[in-house]
């Protein structure tokens, strides 16, 4: 998940550089959501692994 978040972040940066603000905003939102989901899953797996 974190890898996909980084990919979408790079897409957002490239789109922003070329002036595609709509695509950049959408890619940024997707990257943020994937980052949060990946972080939550990492915490869940960490807690379940200790049990």
Residue pairs with C-beta under 8 A, 6 or more apart in sequence:
1 34
1 35
1 37
1 38
1 41
2 34
2 35
2 38
2 39
2 42
4 34
4 38
5 31
5 32
5 34
5 35
5 38
6 31
8 27
8 28
8 30
8 31
8 34
9 27
9 28
9 31
11 23
11 27
12 23
12 24
12 25
12 27
12 28
12 31
13 24
15 21
15 23
15 24
15 27
16 24
